[in-house]
Each structure stands twice: as structure tokens, then as C-alpha cells.
Amino acid sequence: MTAGSTPARSRAERPERPPRRPTAPDGLVVVDKPQGWTSHDVVGRMRRLAGTKKVGHAGTLDPMATGVLVVGVGRATRLLTYVVGAEKEYVTTIRLGVGTTTEDAEGEVTATTGAAGVTSDAVRAAAATLTGDVLQVPSAVSAIKVDGERAYARVRAGEQVELAARPVTISAFEVTDVRPGPDVAGDSSTGANVETVDVDARVVCSSGTYVRALGRDLGAALGVGAHLVALRRTRVGGYALVAARTLEQLEAQADADGVLATLPLADAARAAFPVRELDAADAAALSHGRALPPTGEPGVHAAIGPDGTLVALVEDAPGKGGVLARPAVVFAAAG
């Protein structure tokens, strides 16, 4: 041993690594994401619980937000591309009278405008103008890339980011309560406080909608700043909060049963897509990647075999032989 070197630790002195958990079966897990966690944090915890690195999620939630995060394990990660585009539902609280850099409670205050004169009728009328097919400018702190860099990274570096408006669909912007919010400090030169108004709302929207931007736009329509103080996702497509479990519940279940429980592939697909039931011949054809007669309906369908397993996701598409139901993803092994 050379001078100044550290002696190697004996095997007995090394801390023991926790035993690796058994690999969870392929399937989805609906997680109730806690506040303060990134979606990537949740995936990291789920990899340990599921005993595999093959874990992903469908649709990022901001650290401030809580609620439904759909996580895929094993082959179910191949479903996530299609789940991401599903309709989403949220409940949120929007604080009128204060604007922030991030359009939520984690940002720095950019402007304060007293909102005490804003009425419930005015809030509901403004929300109605933001409902339907609209062009929405995404939040400047979104993950959209600008010249190869995430918009939020540019904002945090002090840049002014301008994003182009995008078409989104707000199926519902239902105001459920309007009430006085807390007073906040206003202009330091006057020392006067600013009265705020809190708006509780339920939002149903297409993929790509930013609820933070919706709150911002509500404030703009009312002539006051606004930001989100709470956001909870209650549904992603057919996966609702009632089926979600906290990370603590998932860990307790995995400890008790010896392996993390997942929603099987077929059940996961039935919750998200229209179903096409297959006979044995069609199941065999799809398992080899061959197309079937068209479904006659738009969108992706879950093709379920006679044994109840998910064979493939199919979608009507033109090609050689005309419009056919062609496999987008095949799950069943060719026999």
C-alpha cells in the first residue's frame, strides 16, 4: 500500500445493497404523483419497485402538480406513445391578481393587480371564451424545444422566450367556485396590499394543452394577472384517479405480495382504446404482422385474441391492397 492511499474496504465492511425486487409483469401502473416530485423521479422509484429499467411514463406532470401519471412496465411501455395523446382532465385553483414568471406558485411575481372587483359572472364569462377549439400560446417554461434547447431552460437562464400559438381543444372549463384569496404584497412604494381572487375549476382538454397557460389567459381576459396555486390531474384517457395508487401504497403492496402488481396489457388496452375482438385466424395473422379487413372507424384499436390477450394495436391505413387495419404495434409472439 503506497503512502497516503486508502486501504481497500473488506467485503464484510461494505454496505449491503438491497436485494433486487422480482421483475414486475408487463403492464401499466396508475400512479398518484406526489407534489414536489418530477415525473422522472417517479419513474426512478418505479424502476426499483418493478425490478426493471424498462419503465416509462405517458405525459409529464410539473413538480407542483399531483395526480394521475400513467407508468408502463416492460412491454407496456410500447403503449405509452398512444396514451400520451389521450384527453386529460384536471382540477385546479387559479389565483387572480398576481402574475408569475412560471405561471404557477413556484415562479417569481411579475405583476400585481387588485382583483377584488372581479365577479363570479365575469369569471365564468371569460372561461367560456377560452372553451372549445382555441389557439393557445404554451407556457414559456414548457418543455418545448427552441433551437434545440428546452424553453424552460432558456427562461431560467434569463432569456425572453416567445412561443408560437398552437391549436388545442378545451372540452370543458368549468368554474366550480370563486372566492376571495389572500392579500399579497403590492407595489413596495405604496406599501398597499393587493386583494386576490381564487378560482376553482375543472378542465377537460386535449393533449398538448397547458393548464398554466389557461390560467394565465383567464387572468388576461379579466384584466388582471393570474397563476396556478394548485393542479391535480384526475384522468388520462381511460385511466382515472380512482384507480391510482401512491408510491407508498405501491411499495407496501410490492412488499406484501413479493412483486409489484400491474394492470395487464389487455386490461390496460381495453381502458384506453376501442376493442376489436379476434378469432384465432385473425390473431395468428396479426402476430405475423399481416393486415386485417378495416375496422371502419378512425383511430387506434386494441386487437384482443380469443384467449383474452392483447395481440396488437391496429389502425386503418391505406396501402397495398387498399385501406386495411394494419398493426401499429404487435405484442403477441408469432407462433
Sequence and secondary structure as in RCSB ss.txt:
>XXXX:A:sequence
MTAGSTPARSRAERPERPPRRPTAPDGLVVVDKPQGWTSHDVVGRMRRLAGTKKVGHAGTLDPMATGVLVVGVGR
ATRLLTYVVGAEKEYVTTIRLGVGTTTEDAEGEVTATTGAAGVTSDAVRAAAATLTGDVLQVPSAVSAIKVDGER
AYARVRAGEQVELAARPVTISAFEVTDVRPGPDVAGDSSTGANVETVDVDARVVCSSGTYVRALGRDLGAALGVG
AHLVALRRTRVGGYALVAARTLEQLEAQADADGVLATLPLADAARAAFPVRELDAADAAALSHGRALPPTGEPGV
HAAIGPDGTLVALVEDAPGKGGVLARPAVVFAAAG
>XXXX:A:secstr
  TT      TTTS           SEEEEEEE TT  HHHHHHHHHHHHTSS EEEES   TT EEEEEEEEGG
GGGGHHHHTTS EEEEEEEEETEEESSSBTTS EEEE   TT  HHHHHHHHHHT EEEEE   TTSS EETTEE
HHHHHHTT       EEEEEEEEEEEEEEE   EE  TTT  EE  EEEEEEEEE TT  HHHHHHHHHHHTTS 
EEEEEEEEEEETTEEGGG B HHHHHHHHHHHSS   EEHHHHHHHHS EEE  HHHHHHHHTT  BS  SSSSE
EEEE TTS EEEEEEEE  TTSSEEEEEEE S   
